[in-house]
Amino acid sequence: QAGTRRAVTPEYVGLNLRHARFAHDAGPLDPACTCPVCQGGYTRAYLHHLVRQKEMAGSILLSMHNLYFLLDLMRRARESIIAGTYGEFVSRWMDSPAAKDW
């Protein structure tokens, strides 16, 4: 259920959109993300509103973003295995702020 109220980003796992600080945030969930939610013009403020009002669209959009993030993470892991650089990939991931939230 947390995956339908919180967003995963490289900087932070569990970006809780219920917090009031997002009420006027006009930015995307993750400016570097290429998922349809981040690129589709859905702002943190709009997603905050959807989550606070318990609108199904909020859960769907956050789930789409989170699945995109995790699928992309696994794609990069596979590519690093094939390239023989998995150790470097793991080191970079473990140094990222998001890894510390797992």
C-alpha positions in Angstrom: 0.0 0.0 0.0 2.9 2.4 0.6 3.7 2.1 -3.2 0.4 3.9 -3.9 1.1 6.8 -1.6 4.9 7.2 -1.8 7.1 7.7 -4.8 10.5 6.1 -5.5 13.2 8.4 -6.8 17.0 8.1 -7.0 17.3 10.6 -4.2 14.7 9.2 -1.9 12.7 6.1 -1.6 9.3 6.8 0.0 8.7 10.4 -1.0 5.5 10.8 1.0 3.1 12.9 -1.0 0.7 13.2 1.9 2.9 15.9 3.5 1.7 19.5 3.2 5.1 20.6 1.8 4.0 19.2 -1.6 0.7 21.2 -1.8 2.2 23.9 -4.0 5.2 22.0 -5.5 5.0 22.5 -9.3 7.8 20.1 -10.1 7.6 16.6 -11.3 8.2 13.7 -8.9 11.7 13.2 -10.3 13.0 15.8 -12.9 15.4 13.2 -14.3 12.8 10.4 -14.7 11.5 9.6 -18.2 8.3 7.8 -17.1 4.9 8.9 -18.4 4.0 10.4 -15.0 7.1 12.6 -14.7 7.1 13.6 -18.4 3.3 13.9 -18.6 3.0 17.1 -16.6 1.8 15.6 -13.3 3.2 17.9 -10.6 3.9 16.9 -7.0 1.1 19.3 -6.0 -1.4 17.6 -8.2 -0.3 14.1 -7.0 -0.4 15.4 -3.4 -4.0 16.5 -4.0 -4.9 13.1 -5.5 -3.3 11.2 -2.6 -4.8 13.4 0.1 -8.3 13.0 -1.4 -7.7 9.2 -1.8 -8.4 9.4 -5.5 -7.7 6.2 -7.4 -5.9 8.2 -10.1 -3.2 9.1 -7.5 -2.5 5.5 -6.6 -2.4 4.5 -10.3 0.0 7.3 -11.2 2.3 6.6 -8.3 2.3 2.9 -9.1 3.1 3.6 -12.7 6.1 5.8 -11.7 7.3 3.3 -9.1 7.1 0.3 -11.4 8.9 2.3 -14.1 11.7 3.2 -11.6 12.1 -0.4 -10.5 12.0 -1.8 -14.0 14.6 0.7 -15.1 16.8 -0.2 -12.1 16.6 -3.9 -13.1 17.4 -3.1 -16.7 20.5 -1.2 -15.6 21.5 -4.1 -13.4 21.1 -6.6 -16.3 23.1 -4.3 -18.6 25.9 -4.1 -16.0 26.0 -7.9 -15.6 26.3 -8.3 -19.4 29.0 -5.6 -19.5 30.9 -7.2 -16.6 30.5 -4.1 -14.4 28.0 -5.3 -11.9 30.3 -4.6 -9.0 30.5 -0.9 -10.0 26.7 -0.8 -10.5 26.1 -2.1 -7.0 28.7 0.3 -5.5 27.0 3.3 -7.2 23.5 2.1 -6.1 24.7 1.5 -2.5 26.2 5.0 -2.4 22.9 6.6 -3.6 20.5 8.2 -1.1 17.7 5.8 -2.3 19.7 2.7 -1.3 19.9 3.9 2.3 16.1 3.9 2.5 15.7 0.3 1.6 
